[in-house]
Amino acid sequence: MIKKLLGAGIALGLMASTATAQSVLTAETGPAGTVPFTALTTLAEIASAEGIANFQVADGQTLTNSLQNVAEGKTDVSSAPLILTFLMSRGAGPYANLGAEAGADLISNVQVLHTFNYGGFGLYAYDSTGLSGWDDVAGKTILNGPPRGAALTNDRQILQFVTGFEDGKDYTGLQVNWGQMPKTISDGSADAMMLPITFPDARITRSLAAGNMTLWSVPKDIWESEGMQKYIKSPGTAGVVFDLADVAPQEGLTIVSEDGIWRSPTTVGAEVVNKSMDFDTAKALTAAIIANTDTFLNKTPFMATTNIGVVGFGMCGAVPVKYHPGAVAAYEEAGTPVPDCAKP
């Protein structure tokens, strides 16, 4: 159950091996305290401990850029929201400057080791602002992500689905880099935050020092609407639904849902590599992920709901990337079939 995992608060860290690893891999991921950061750094610890590779990890990165770095062969491994792989393949969104042809060529260089989902998305605010919920954001300043990337796109779309309000028209969106988020949240620059969240959420936990907060789930009627159900089936997106009674409470944080059930879209992400990664390295890394799934899920409390270990999760359909051949071999040797649509 979620409660058992979230309430435990146990991080199962692995000590890095002192033995010389077989190779050095460069890697990029998001800021500390997030699912992408934890997933990649856990893989790095395991790979080092098992003598597969040493990772040089750059954290706090904008994953829009990180995906392109992997595609161009500048970085070996990166966390990547799958929506970005779709957008790159179309030369759309943050990759519009590439164009469709160049974007499609680039994404053909990218392959997957494993997938997982992030926590979710939510609207939250300090109680002192007097904000009453989703319908109260009109005319307000809403912190809704970094200057570019999947998080900003999703935050804008979800807020519009729930309220009908558009950034720049009905409210003022405020964007800052991930590293500036905690300060921007606590200094009152925004009336509310529409951001990716986990349970518990590191940014919220830090921000509670400045006052009590309220976090709102997507309302049930909006969640069950045809538009929202279509949205959570879009490339790189899924839904998370669970009983809030199963979540360990945080002092100072009130989570609001009309029936005690949390509902929100979630971003599906992946650990991606350039297709030039040699077969044996990709296979060994994936085999290490398979053998240590429980370590990933228990690394921090918020990793409990990330679906690590579910093969094919979030892939196929309009998502253009496939597993690396070495990853396919590792899954099949472990007795886990890989969907044909996810094979290269």
GUGU-755482 format. One record per residue (C-alpha): chain; x, y, z; residue in one letter. Coordinates in Angstrom, 3 decimals. Layout:
BEGIN
mol->A, px->X, py->Y, pz->Z, type->a $
...
//
This chain:
BEGIN
mol->A, px->0.000, py->0.000, pz->0.000, type->m $
mol->A, px->1.069, py->3.560, pz->-0.579, type->i $
mol->A, px->0.775, py->4.443, pz->3.106, type->k $
mol->A, px->3.271, py->1.821, pz->4.135, type->k $
mol->A, px->5.807, py->3.105, pz->1.648, type->l $
mol->A, px->5.183, py->6.817, pz->2.130, type->l $
mol->A, px->5.063, py->6.516, pz->5.875, type->g $
mol->A, px->8.273, py->4.570, pz->6.159, type->a $
mol->A, px->10.565, py->7.373, pz->5.003, type->g $
mol->A, px->13.392, py->4.906, pz->4.461, type->i $
mol->A, px->15.982, py->5.577, pz->1.772, type->a $
mol->A, px->17.759, py->2.415, pz->0.738, type->l $
mol->A, px->21.030, py->3.956, pz->-0.418, type->g $
mol->A, px->23.733, py->1.929, pz->-2.099, type->l $
mol->A, px->27.361, py->2.684, pz->-1.379, type->m $
mol->A, px->29.405, py->3.251, pz->-4.489, type->a $
mol->A, px->31.874, py->0.544, pz->-5.304, type->s $
mol->A, px->35.529, py->1.310, pz->-4.852, type->t $
mol->A, px->36.338, py->-0.974, pz->-7.736, type->a $
mol->A, px->37.146, py->0.590, pz->-11.092, type->t $
mol->A, px->34.014, py->0.594, pz->-13.266, type->a $
mol->A, px->34.247, py->-0.515, pz->-16.849, type->q $
mol->A, px->33.278, py->2.811, pz->-18.388, type->s $
mol->A, px->32.339, py->6.408, pz->-17.635, type->v $
mol->A, px->28.915, py->7.665, pz->-18.742, type->l $
mol->A, px->27.811, py->11.282, pz->-18.784, type->t $
mol->A, px->24.248, py->11.851, pz->-17.590, type->a $
mol->A, px->21.751, py->14.675, pz->-17.137, type->e $
mol->A, px->18.675, py->14.869, pz->-14.953, type->t $
mol->A, px->16.331, py->17.261, pz->-13.172, type->g $
mol->A, px->16.697, py->18.959, pz->-9.783, type->p $
mol->A, px->17.285, py->17.125, pz->-6.507, type->a $
mol->A, px->14.154, py->15.976, pz->-4.717, type->g $
mol->A, px->12.358, py->14.941, pz->-7.912, type->t $
mol->A, px->11.533, py->11.568, pz->-9.462, type->v $
mol->A, px->13.881, py->12.004, pz->-12.475, type->p $
mol->A, px->16.791, py->12.934, pz->-10.201, type->f $
mol->A, px->16.162, py->10.035, pz->-7.827, type->t $
mol->A, px->15.665, py->7.503, pz->-10.626, type->a $
mol->A, px->18.866, py->8.437, pz->-12.418, type->l $
mol->A, px->21.074, py->8.821, pz->-9.364, type->t $
mol->A, px->19.840, py->5.480, pz->-8.031, type->t $
mol->A, px->20.778, py->3.887, pz->-11.339, type->l $
mol->A, px->24.180, py->5.564, pz->-11.103, type->a $
mol->A, px->24.751, py->4.178, pz->-7.590, type->e $
mol->A, px->23.748, py->0.670, pz->-8.630, type->i $
mol->A, px->25.833, py->0.776, pz->-11.828, type->a $
mol->A, px->28.887, py->1.853, pz->-9.864, type->s $
mol->A, px->28.343, py->-0.723, pz->-7.125, type->a $
mol->A, px->28.014, py->-3.500, pz->-9.699, type->e $
mol->A, px->31.023, py->-2.385, pz->-11.728, type->g $
mol->A, px->29.002, py->-1.584, pz->-14.841, type->i $
mol->A, px->29.884, py->2.079, pz->-15.223, type->a $
mol->A, px->30.662, py->5.276, pz->-13.377, type->n $
mol->A, px->28.220, py->8.126, pz->-14.020, type->f $
mol->A, px->29.083, py->11.818, pz->-14.190, type->q $
mol->A, px->25.685, py->13.340, pz->-13.413, type->v $
mol->A, px->24.683, py->16.948, pz->-14.094, type->a $
mol->A, px->21.516, py->17.689, pz->-12.144, type->d $
mol->A, px->19.105, py->20.625, pz->-12.209, type->g $
mol->A, px->18.985, py->20.463, pz->-16.002, type->q $
mol->A, px->16.142, py->21.467, pz->-18.323, type->t $
mol->A, px->15.266, py->18.064, pz->-19.763, type->l $
mol->A, px->14.188, py->19.591, pz->-23.083, type->t $
mol->A, px->17.860, py->20.355, pz->-23.661, type->n $
mol->A, px->19.047, py->17.091, pz->-22.111, type->s $
mol->A, px->17.015, py->14.986, pz->-24.541, type->l $
mol->A, px->18.502, py->16.875, pz->-27.464, type->q $
mol->A, px->21.993, py->16.362, pz->-26.031, type->n $
mol->A, px->21.412, py->12.589, pz->-25.950, type->v $
mol->A, px->19.986, py->12.638, pz->-29.477, type->a $
mol->A, px->23.053, py->14.522, pz->-30.700, type->e $
mol->A, px->25.444, py->12.172, pz->-28.910, type->g $
mol->A, px->26.688, py->14.842, pz->-26.486, type->k $
mol->A, px->25.369, py->13.020, pz->-23.385, type->t $
mol->A, px->25.153, py->9.277, pz->-22.788, type->d $
mol->A, px->22.096, py->8.994, pz->-20.513, type->v $
mol->A, px->19.282, py->11.351, pz->-19.568, type->s $
mol->A, px->15.934, py->11.447, pz->-17.896, type->s $
mol->A, px->13.289, py->12.484, pz->-20.433, type->a $
mol->A, px->9.531, py->13.026, pz->-20.277, type->p $
mol->A, px->8.104, py->10.972, pz->-23.152, type->l $
mol->A, px->6.029, py->13.938, pz->-24.305, type->i $
mol->A, px->9.319, py->15.555, pz->-25.294, type->l $
mol->A, px->10.206, py->12.625, pz->-27.542, type->t $
mol->A, px->6.864, py->13.088, pz->-29.304, type->f $
mol->A, px->7.377, py->16.839, pz->-29.692, type->l $
mol->A, px->10.921, py->16.388, pz->-31.000, type->m $
mol->A, px->9.701, py->13.864, pz->-33.569, type->s $
mol->A, px->7.278, py->16.492, pz->-34.880, type->r $
mol->A, px->9.618, py->19.462, pz->-34.584, type->g $
mol->A, px->6.971, py->21.030, pz->-32.365, type->a $
mol->A, px->6.771, py->22.948, pz->-29.091, type->g $
mol->A, px->10.251, py->23.586, pz->-27.667, type->p $
mol->A, px->11.750, py->21.907, pz->-30.770, type->y $
mol->A, px->9.967, py->24.082, pz->-33.328, type->a $
mol->A, px->13.291, py->25.617, pz->-34.334, type->n $
mol->A, px->14.478, py->22.180, pz->-35.497, type->l $
mol->A, px->11.634, py->21.585, pz->-37.921, type->g $
mol->A, px->9.830, py->18.282, pz->-38.441, type->a $
mol->A, px->12.468, py->16.614, pz->-40.622, type->e $
mol->A, px->15.441, py->17.383, pz->-38.384, type->a $
mol->A, px->13.407, py->16.554, pz->-35.275, type->g $
mol->A, px->12.426, py->13.151, pz->-36.660, type->a $
mol->A, px->16.045, py->12.430, pz->-37.569, type->d $
mol->A, px->17.246, py->13.354, pz->-34.106, type->l $
mol->A, px->14.681, py->11.333, pz->-32.167, type->i $
mol->A, px->15.582, py->8.250, pz->-34.217, type->s $
mol->A, px->18.906, py->8.318, pz->-32.329, type->n $
mol->A, px->17.202, py->7.917, pz->-28.924, type->v $
mol->A, px->16.328, py->4.616, pz->-27.221, type->q $
mol->A, px->14.928, py->3.660, pz->-23.807, type->v $
mol->A, px->16.277, py->1.634, pz->-20.872, type->l $
mol->A, px->13.193, py->1.852, pz->-18.630, type->h $
mol->A, px->10.157, py->4.042, pz->-17.955, type->t $
mol->A, px->8.441, py->5.464, pz->-14.870, type->f $
mol->A, px->5.921, py->8.135, pz->-13.987, type->n $
mol->A, px->6.486, py->11.303, pz->-12.059, type->y $
mol->A, px->4.242, py->12.166, pz->-9.113, type->g $
mol->A, px->1.400, py->14.243, pz->-10.485, type->g $
mol->A, px->0.326, py->17.852, pz->-10.968, type->f $
mol->A, px->-1.448, py->20.106, pz->-8.522, type->g $
mol->A, px->-2.493, py->23.651, pz->-7.738, type->l $
mol->A, px->-1.365, py->24.894, pz->-4.333, type->y $
mol->A, px->-1.088, py->28.169, pz->-2.432, type->a $
mol->A, px->-0.305, py->29.611, pz->0.948, type->y $
mol->A, px->-3.417, py->29.859, pz->3.075, type->d $
mol->A, px->-2.513, py->33.499, pz->3.734, type->s $
mol->A, px->-3.273, py->34.373, pz->0.080, type->t $
mol->A, px->-6.952, py->33.588, pz->0.581, type->g $
mol->A, px->-7.033, py->31.572, pz->-2.664, type->l $
mol->A, px->-10.072, py->29.288, pz->-2.562, type->s $
mol->A, px->-9.167, py->26.812, pz->-5.292, type->g $
mol->A, px->-9.072, py->26.262, pz->-9.048, type->w $
mol->A, px->-11.784, py->28.772, pz->-9.923, type->d $
mol->A, px->-9.977, py->31.544, pz->-8.067, type->d $
mol->A, px->-6.894, py->31.797, pz->-10.311, type->v $
mol->A, px->-8.329, py->34.346, pz->-12.769, type->a $
mol->A, px->-6.341, py->37.551, pz->-12.611, type->g $
mol->A, px->-3.697, py->35.978, pz->-10.379, type->k $
mol->A, px->0.012, py->35.338, pz->-10.889, type->t $
mol->A, px->0.635, py->31.592, pz->-11.114, type->i $
mol->A, px->4.087, py->30.013, pz->-10.912, type->l $
mol->A, px->3.750, py->27.316, pz->-13.565, type->n $
mol->A, px->7.169, py->25.947, pz->-14.401, type->g $
mol->A, px->10.568, py->26.637, pz->-15.912, type->p $
mol->A, px->10.870, py->28.930, pz->-18.937, type->p $
mol->A, px->10.446, py->26.028, pz->-21.375, type->r $
mol->A, px->9.876, py->22.309, pz->-21.388, type->g $
mol->A, px->7.338, py->19.579, pz->-20.684, type->a $
mol->A, px->6.451, py->20.750, pz->-17.169, type->a $
mol->A, px->5.420, py->24.206, pz->-18.368, type->l $
mol->A, px->3.388, py->22.743, pz->-21.228, type->t $
mol->A, px->1.587, py->20.302, pz->-18.942, type->n $
mol->A, px->0.972, py->22.851, pz->-16.187, type->d $
mol->A, px->-0.651, py->25.250, pz->-18.634, type->r $
mol->A, px->-2.758, py->22.538, pz->-20.258, type->q $
mol->A, px->-4.017, py->21.024, pz->-17.008, type->i $
mol->A, px->-4.948, py->24.385, pz->-15.538, type->l $
mol->A, px->-6.841, py->25.206, pz->-18.725, type->q $
mol->A, px->-8.634, py->21.832, pz->-18.686, type->f $
mol->A, px->-9.820, py->22.378, pz->-15.125, type->v $
mol->A, px->-10.666, py->26.086, pz->-15.274, type->t $
mol->A, px->-10.806, py->27.149, pz->-18.900, type->g $
mol->A, px->-8.248, py->29.866, pz->-18.094, type->f $
mol->A, px->-5.299, py->30.572, pz->-20.396, type->e $
mol->A, px->-1.822, py->31.777, pz->-19.449, type->d $
mol->A, px->-1.329, py->35.385, pz->-20.530, type->g $
mol->A, px->-5.031, py->35.919, pz->-21.118, type->k $
mol->A, px->-6.860, py->35.033, pz->-17.903, type->d $
mol->A, px->-3.919, py->34.856, pz->-15.505, type->y $
mol->A, px->-0.234, py->35.786, pz->-15.501, type->t $
mol->A, px->2.111, py->32.832, pz->-15.713, type->g $
mol->A, px->5.445, py->33.151, pz->-13.928, type->l $
mol->A, px->8.355, py->30.947, pz->-14.995, type->q $
mol->A, px->11.702, py->30.487, pz->-13.249, type->v $
mol->A, px->14.439, py->27.860, pz->-13.430, type->n $
mol->A, px->14.031, py->24.821, pz->-11.180, type->w $
mol->A, px->16.763, py->25.984, pz->-8.824, type->g $
mol->A, px->14.909, py->29.240, pz->-8.164, type->q $
mol->A, px->11.554, py->27.557, pz->-7.437, type->m $
mol->A, px->11.789, py->27.265, pz->-3.617, type->p $
mol->A, px->12.733, py->30.934, pz->-3.191, type->k $
mol->A, px->10.068, py->32.097, pz->-5.654, type->t $
mol->A, px->7.395, py->30.034, pz->-3.894, type->i $
mol->A, px->8.261, py->31.328, pz->-0.418, type->s $
mol->A, px->8.883, py->34.983, pz->-1.279, type->d $
mol->A, px->5.323, py->35.623, pz->-2.450, type->g $
mol->A, px->6.172, py->36.393, pz->-6.079, type->s $
mol->A, px->3.199, py->34.251, pz->-7.129, type->a $
mol->A, px->-0.319, py->33.949, pz->-5.743, type->d $
mol->A, px->-0.337, py->30.183, pz->-6.355, type->a $
mol->A, px->1.722, py->27.369, pz->-7.857, type->m $
mol->A, px->0.680, py->24.997, pz->-10.633, type->m $
mol->A, px->3.581, py->22.558, pz->-10.689, type->l $
mol->A, px->4.567, py->18.885, pz->-10.813, type->p $
mol->A, px->4.302, py->17.377, pz->-7.322, type->i $
mol->A, px->5.205, py->14.213, pz->-5.465, type->t $
mol->A, px->3.889, py->12.721, pz->-2.215, type->f $
mol->A, px->5.548, py->14.138, pz->-0.177, type->p $
mol->A, px->6.840, py->16.983, pz->-2.344, type->d $
mol->A, px->10.260, py->18.476, pz->-1.592, type->a $
mol->A, px->9.352, py->21.974, pz->-2.770, type->r $
mol->A, px->6.170, py->22.015, pz->-0.691, type->i $
mol->A, px->7.972, py->20.635, pz->2.353, type->t $
mol->A, px->10.592, py->23.390, pz->2.189, type->r $
mol->A, px->7.964, py->26.061, pz->1.561, type->s $
mol->A, px->5.862, py->25.111, pz->4.591, type->l $
mol->A, px->8.445, py->26.861, pz->6.757, type->a $
mol->A, px->6.961, py->30.140, pz->5.476, type->a $
mol->A, px->3.349, py->29.232, pz->6.288, type->g $
mol->A, px->0.571, py->26.669, pz->5.924, type->n $
mol->A, px->-0.491, py->25.638, pz->2.431, type->m $
mol->A, px->-3.432, py->24.011, pz->0.637, type->t $
mol->A, px->-3.095, py->21.644, pz->-2.332, type->l $
mol->A, px->-6.060, py->20.915, pz->-4.608, type->w $
mol->A, px->-6.763, py->17.695, pz->-6.501, type->s $
mol->A, px->-8.426, py->17.783, pz->-9.922, type->v $
mol->A, px->-12.190, py->17.835, pz->-9.237, type->p $
mol->A, px->-13.954, py->14.527, pz->-9.866, type->k $
mol->A, px->-16.337, py->15.850, pz->-12.526, type->d $
mol->A, px->-13.454, py->17.372, pz->-14.500, type->i $
mol->A, px->-11.421, py->14.175, pz->-14.096, type->w $
mol->A, px->-14.218, py->12.036, pz->-15.505, type->e $
mol->A, px->-14.902, py->14.374, pz->-18.426, type->s $
mol->A, px->-14.234, py->13.204, pz->-21.954, type->e $
mol->A, px->-11.603, py->15.886, pz->-22.457, type->g $
mol->A, px->-9.546, py->14.966, pz->-19.402, type->m $
mol->A, px->-9.748, py->11.241, pz->-20.104, type->q $
mol->A, px->-8.516, py->11.893, pz->-23.617, type->k $
mol->A, px->-5.731, py->14.076, pz->-22.259, type->y $
mol->A, px->-4.364, py->11.406, pz->-19.883, type->i $
mol->A, px->-4.118, py->9.048, pz->-22.857, type->k $
mol->A, px->-2.056, py->11.541, pz->-24.871, type->s $
mol->A, px->1.647, py->10.848, pz->-25.590, type->p $
mol->A, px->3.761, py->10.800, pz->-22.466, type->g $
mol->A, px->0.821, py->11.204, pz->-20.085, type->t $
mol->A, px->-1.064, py->8.916, pz->-17.706, type->a $
mol->A, px->-3.340, py->9.303, pz->-14.679, type->g $
mol->A, px->-2.751, py->8.751, pz->-10.960, type->v $
mol->A, px->-5.668, py->8.045, pz->-8.616, type->v $
mol->A, px->-5.358, py->6.996, pz->-4.972, type->f $
mol->A, px->-7.010, py->7.358, pz->-1.581, type->d $
mol->A, px->-5.585, py->10.276, pz->0.377, type->l $
mol->A, px->-6.028, py->8.200, pz->3.541, type->a $
mol->A, px->-3.065, py->6.185, pz->2.283, type->d $
mol->A, px->-0.757, py->9.205, pz->2.245, type->v $
mol->A, px->1.246, py->10.131, pz->5.312, type->a $
mol->A, px->0.064, py->13.590, pz->6.472, type->p $
mol->A, px->2.363, py->16.612, pz->6.525, type->q $
mol->A, px->1.963, py->19.205, pz->9.233, type->e $
mol->A, px->0.869, py->22.491, pz->7.700, type->g $
mol->A, px->-0.400, py->21.018, pz->4.419, type->l $
mol->A, px->-4.089, py->20.486, pz->3.659, type->t $
mol->A, px->-4.943, py->18.392, pz->0.587, type->i $
mol->A, px->-8.414, py->19.077, pz->-0.783, type->v $
mol->A, px->-10.583, py->16.600, pz->-2.698, type->s $
mol->A, px->-14.358, py->16.431, pz->-2.541, type->e $
mol->A, px->-14.317, py->12.682, pz->-1.848, type->d $
mol->A, px->-10.877, py->12.054, pz->-0.365, type->g $
mol->A, px->-9.454, py->10.664, pz->-3.623, type->i $
mol->A, px->-6.454, py->12.249, pz->-5.297, type->w $
mol->A, px->-6.747, py->12.595, pz->-9.059, type->r $
mol->A, px->-4.281, py->14.162, pz->-11.442, type->s $
mol->A, px->-2.460, py->13.580, pz->-14.690, type->p $
mol->A, px->1.116, py->12.417, pz->-14.426, type->t $
mol->A, px->4.061, py->12.677, pz->-16.780, type->t $
mol->A, px->5.555, py->9.408, pz->-17.996, type->v $
mol->A, px->9.314, py->9.608, pz->-18.183, type->g $
mol->A, px->12.146, py->7.363, pz->-19.238, type->a $
mol->A, px->15.871, py->6.871, pz->-18.890, type->e $
mol->A, px->17.027, py->7.348, pz->-22.470, type->v $
mol->A, px->20.331, py->6.717, pz->-24.214, type->v $
mol->A, px->21.792, py->7.280, pz->-27.636, type->n $
mol->A, px->21.309, py->4.259, pz->-29.880, type->k $
mol->A, px->25.095, py->4.094, pz->-30.251, type->s $
mol->A, px->25.410, py->2.807, pz->-26.667, type->m $
mol->A, px->26.926, py->-0.635, pz->-26.944, type->d $
mol->A, px->24.643, py->-3.627, pz->-26.481, type->f $
mol->A, px->26.391, py->-5.045, pz->-23.423, type->d $
mol->A, px->26.316, py->-1.766, pz->-21.471, type->t $
mol->A, px->22.636, py->-1.166, pz->-22.189, type->a $
mol->A, px->21.826, py->-4.749, pz->-21.267, type->k $
mol->A, px->23.820, py->-4.608, pz->-18.036, type->a $
mol->A, px->22.226, py->-1.319, pz->-16.963, type->l $
mol->A, px->18.735, py->-2.631, pz->-17.661, type->t $
mol->A, px->19.427, py->-5.919, pz->-15.897, type->a $
mol->A, px->20.551, py->-3.890, pz->-12.877, type->a $
mol->A, px->17.283, py->-1.940, pz->-12.955, type->i $
mol->A, px->15.274, py->-5.181, pz->-13.098, type->i $
mol->A, px->17.211, py->-6.748, pz->-10.236, type->a $
mol->A, px->16.861, py->-3.655, pz->-8.055, type->n $
mol->A, px->13.289, py->-2.515, pz->-8.729, type->t $
mol->A, px->12.469, py->-2.521, pz->-5.008, type->d $
mol->A, px->15.468, py->-0.285, pz->-4.348, type->t $
mol->A, px->14.112, py->2.293, pz->-6.790, type->f $
mol->A, px->10.585, py->2.137, pz->-5.337, type->l $
mol->A, px->11.826, py->2.468, pz->-1.762, type->n $
mol->A, px->14.649, py->4.928, pz->-2.344, type->k $
mol->A, px->12.538, py->7.811, pz->-1.047, type->t $
mol->A, px->8.873, py->7.887, pz->0.031, type->p $
mol->A, px->7.682, py->9.624, pz->-3.140, type->f $
mol->A, px->9.108, py->6.887, pz->-5.390, type->m $
mol->A, px->6.464, py->4.415, pz->-4.177, type->a $
mol->A, px->3.944, py->5.275, pz->-6.907, type->t $
mol->A, px->6.278, py->5.605, pz->-9.898, type->t $
mol->A, px->5.579, py->2.299, pz->-11.717, type->n $
mol->A, px->9.266, py->1.474, pz->-12.126, type->i $
mol->A, px->9.542, py->-2.098, pz->-13.324, type->g $
mol->A, px->6.421, py->-2.003, pz->-15.501, type->v $
mol->A, px->7.630, py->-2.892, pz->-18.999, type->v $
mol->A, px->6.094, py->-0.934, pz->-21.858, type->g $
mol->A, px->4.521, py->1.614, pz->-19.520, type->f $
mol->A, px->3.818, py->4.824, pz->-21.460, type->g $
mol->A, px->5.321, py->3.554, pz->-24.709, type->m $
mol->A, px->3.880, py->2.744, pz->-28.152, type->c $
mol->A, px->1.108, py->4.670, pz->-29.864, type->g $
mol->A, px->2.298, py->8.158, pz->-30.770, type->a $
mol->A, px->5.422, py->7.860, pz->-28.597, type->v $
mol->A, px->8.213, py->7.450, pz->-31.158, type->p $
mol->A, px->11.012, py->5.945, pz->-29.044, type->v $
mol->A, px->11.663, py->2.224, pz->-28.572, type->k $
mol->A, px->13.730, py->0.194, pz->-26.132, type->y $
mol->A, px->17.448, py->-0.242, pz->-26.764, type->h $
mol->A, px->18.144, py->-3.776, pz->-28.095, type->p $
mol->A, px->20.228, py->-4.440, pz->-24.990, type->g $
mol->A, px->17.286, py->-3.470, pz->-22.785, type->a $
mol->A, px->14.991, py->-5.809, pz->-24.729, type->v $
mol->A, px->17.448, py->-8.651, pz->-24.192, type->a $
mol->A, px->17.609, py->-7.958, pz->-20.450, type->a $
mol->A, px->13.826, py->-7.924, pz->-20.054, type->y $
mol->A, px->13.357, py->-11.101, pz->-22.080, type->e $
mol->A, px->16.102, py->-12.940, pz->-20.201, type->e $
mol->A, px->14.319, py->-11.944, pz->-16.986, type->a $
mol->A, px->11.142, py->-13.553, pz->-18.355, type->g $
mol->A, px->9.340, py->-10.271, pz->-18.994, type->t $
mol->A, px->7.901, py->-9.936, pz->-22.507, type->p $
mol->A, px->8.375, py->-6.636, pz->-24.304, type->v $
mol->A, px->5.473, py->-5.421, pz->-26.471, type->p $
mol->A, px->6.352, py->-5.632, pz->-30.154, type->d $
mol->A, px->5.451, py->-1.987, pz->-30.580, type->c $
mol->A, px->8.196, py->-1.045, pz->-28.109, type->a $
mol->A, px->10.947, py->-3.057, pz->-29.820, type->k $
mol->A, px->13.410, py->-1.346, pz->-32.168, type->p $
//
